[in-house]
Amino acid sequence: MVKGSVALKLFVPCFIDQGAPELGEAVIAILNRLGAAWEYPREQTCCGQFAYTLGDFATARRLARHFLRVFGEGEVLCPSASCAYMVRQGYPLVMTDSRERREAAALGARAWELGQWLAARGPLPWTPRFKGTLVLHRSCKARQLGVLGAAAQVLCQVSGLKLLALSPYYTCCGFGGGFKFQHPELSRLMGEDYLEALRATGAQGLVSLDYSCLLHLKDVAAGKGWDLEFYHLVEIISQ
């Protein structure tokens, strides 16, 4: 679907596409509400982040080349800090020649994480509402991408929401892409530590820029019987 003459190309990561398609629909609803031009390239696939983190650079390179063919022109919008990070930082590293590296770097410069894009547009033309207290999840890739300040800026517009932060000691929730499957017990223990720190703040849950991390933490919380709430940024600002 295309609206307007110059469209953002919407990249919906595989975790959202397969596990929470309603989040992708919520992104579209927000874009329409903002009057933004957008299109969804149907040829898109996984960004290759899992292959990259597992050291399978040949597969990551193949997926990166496909991504460049599909998203090669215009700006890209992605509701995932980790996938946006892969496009910006990972693609130039996996390419094997200078031309591809230049193309990958140019595309990365046009790739936006959703919260960053919303913050750059200025105040929302509506007032989202959420009654309660949440921790802003400082996911590894959101930190490395440098978009947490933008996320906080957007969330500060939510009426009734109080944002808390965990100690910087808790730097990873334990997901880490392939890490969860390579080291399941360690991944679970890291998730439990993270959520113990979250519970100690008195917050009712957390809000994240990465649905993949939310899936992991939801699973950890369910295993411990902890009553916590988990939200993607788009769920909070669309309320």
C-alpha positions in Angstrom: 0.0 0.0 0.0 1.3 3.5 -0.9 0.1 6.7 0.5 1.4 10.0 -0.9 4.2 10.6 -3.3 7.4 10.0 -1.2 6.9 7.0 0.9 8.7 5.5 3.9 9.5 1.9 3.3 8.2 -0.1 6.3 10.4 -3.0 7.5 8.5 -5.3 9.9 11.0 -7.7 11.6 10.3 -11.4 11.5 9.7 -11.6 15.2 6.8 -9.1 14.9 5.6 -10.5 11.6 5.3 -14.1 13.0 4.7 -13.4 16.7 2.8 -10.1 17.0 1.4 -8.9 13.6 -0.8 -6.6 15.5 2.2 -4.5 16.4 2.9 -4.0 12.7 -0.7 -3.0 12.2 -0.4 -0.5 15.1 2.7 1.0 13.4 0.6 1.5 10.2 -2.2 3.0 12.2 0.2 5.5 13.7 1.7 6.4 10.3 -1.8 6.9 8.9 -2.8 9.1 11.8 0.3 11.2 11.3 -0.5 11.5 7.6 2.9 9.9 6.6 3.4 8.4 3.2 4.4 4.7 3.5 4.7 1.5 1.6 5.3 -2.1 2.6 7.7 -4.0 0.3 6.3 -7.5 0.1 9.6 -9.0 -0.9 11.2 -8.3 2.5 12.6 -11.1 4.6 14.7 -11.4 7.8 17.4 -8.8 8.1 20.0 -11.5 8.9 20.7 -10.5 12.4 20.5 -14.1 13.8 22.9 -15.4 11.2 25.3 -12.5 11.9 25.3 -13.1 15.7 25.9 -16.8 15.2 28.9 -16.1 12.9 27.2 -17.3 9.7 28.4 -14.3 7.7 27.6 -15.9 4.3 23.9 -16.1 5.1 23.9 -12.7 6.7 25.6 -11.3 3.5 23.0 -13.0 1.3 20.1 -11.5 3.3 21.8 -8.1 3.4 22.1 -8.1 -0.4 18.4 -9.0 -0.7 17.6 -6.2 1.8 19.5 -3.7 -0.3 17.6 -4.8 -3.5 14.3 -4.4 -1.7 15.0 -1.2 0.3 17.7 0.4 -1.8 16.0 3.7 -2.4 14.3 6.0 0.1 14.1 6.0 3.9 13.4 2.8 5.9 11.3 2.7 9.1 11.7 -0.2 11.5 9.9 -0.9 14.9 12.9 -2.7 16.3 16.2 -1.3 17.6 18.1 -4.5 17.1 17.1 -4.9 13.4 17.7 -1.2 12.7 21.2 -1.7 14.3 21.8 -4.7 12.0 21.0 -2.6 9.0 23.1 0.4 10.1 26.1 -1.3 11.6 26.1 -4.9 10.5 25.6 -4.7 6.8 28.7 -2.7 6.0 30.7 -5.2 8.0 29.5 -8.3 6.2 29.9 -6.9 2.6 32.9 -8.1 0.7 33.6 -5.3 -1.7 33.9 -1.5 -1.4 30.9 -0.8 -3.6 28.5 -2.9 -1.5 29.9 -1.5 1.7 29.2 2.0 0.4 25.7 1.0 -0.6 25.1 -0.6 2.7 26.4 2.5 4.6 24.2 4.8 2.5 21.1 2.7 3.3 22.0 2.5 6.9 22.1 6.3 7.1 18.5 6.3 5.8 17.2 3.7 8.3 15.2 4.9 11.2 14.2 3.1 14.4 10.5 4.0 15.1 11.0 5.9 18.4 13.9 7.9 16.8 11.7 8.8 13.8 8.8 9.8 16.0 11.0 12.0 18.2 12.5 13.7 15.1 9.0 14.7 13.9 8.3 16.6 17.1 5.3 16.3 19.5 2.6 13.9 18.7 -0.7 15.5 17.5 -2.6 13.4 20.1 -2.0 12.7 23.8 -1.5 9.0 24.5 -2.7 7.8 27.9 -1.4 5.1 30.1 -2.1 4.8 33.8 0.8 3.3 35.7 4.6 2.9 36.1 6.9 1.2 33.7 10.7 0.7 33.3 12.1 1.8 29.9 14.0 -1.3 28.8 17.6 -0.4 27.9 18.1 -3.2 25.4 21.7 -3.8 24.2 21.1 -2.7 20.6 18.9 0.3 21.6 21.9 1.5 23.7 24.4 0.9 20.9 22.1 2.5 18.4 21.7 5.6 20.6 17.9 5.8 20.5 16.9 5.5 24.1 16.8 9.2 24.6 14.4 9.5 21.7 12.2 6.8 23.1 12.1 8.6 26.5 11.2 11.8 24.7 8.3 10.1 23.0 7.1 8.4 26.1 7.2 11.6 28.1 4.2 12.7 26.0 2.1 9.8 27.5 -0.3 11.2 30.0 -0.4 9.2 33.3 2.8 7.2 32.5 5.7 7.3 35.0 9.0 6.0 33.7 11.6 4.4 35.9 15.1 3.1 35.1 17.1 0.2 36.3 20.7 0.3 37.5 23.2 0.4 34.5 24.5 -2.8 36.1 21.7 -4.7 34.3 23.0 -4.3 30.8 21.4 -7.3 29.1 18.1 -9.2 29.6 19.7 -12.4 28.5 18.1 -12.8 25.0 21.0 -11.8 22.7 19.6 -13.4 19.6 21.2 -16.8 19.2 22.6 -16.6 22.7 19.3 -17.7 24.2 19.4 -20.9 22.2 23.1 -21.5 22.6 23.1 -20.9 26.4 19.5 -21.4 27.5 20.2 -21.8 31.2 22.4 -18.7 31.4 20.0 -16.7 29.3 17.1 -17.6 31.7 19.2 -16.7 34.8 20.1 -13.3 33.2 16.4 -12.7 32.5 15.5 -13.6 36.1 18.1 -11.2 37.4 16.8 -8.5 35.2 13.2 -9.0 36.2 14.1 -9.2 39.9 15.6 -5.7 39.5 12.5 -4.6 37.7 10.2 -5.9 40.4 12.3 -4.1 43.1 11.5 -0.7 41.5 7.8 -1.3 42.1 7.0 -0.8 38.4 4.2 -2.9 37.0 6.2 -3.8 33.9 8.4 -2.5 31.1 8.3 -0.9 27.7 10.8 -1.9 25.1 11.9 -1.0 21.5 12.6 -4.7 20.9 9.8 -7.3 20.7 12.4 -10.1 20.6 13.6 -9.2 24.1 10.0 -8.9 25.3 9.2 -12.4 24.1 12.2 -13.7 26.1 11.3 -11.8 29.3 7.6 -12.8 29.1 8.7 -16.4 29.0 11.0 -15.9 32.0 8.2 -14.1 34.0 5.7 -16.8 33.2 8.2 -19.5 34.4 8.5 -17.7 37.7 4.8 -16.9 38.0 5.5 -13.1 38.2 2.6 -10.8 37.3 4.4 -8.3 35.1 3.2 -6.3 32.0 5.3 -6.1 28.8 4.8 -3.5 26.1 6.4 -2.5 22.9 6.7 1.3 22.4 4.1 1.3 19.7 1.5 -0.2 22.1 1.9 2.7 24.6 1.8 5.6 22.2 -1.2 4.2 20.2 -3.4 4.0 23.4 
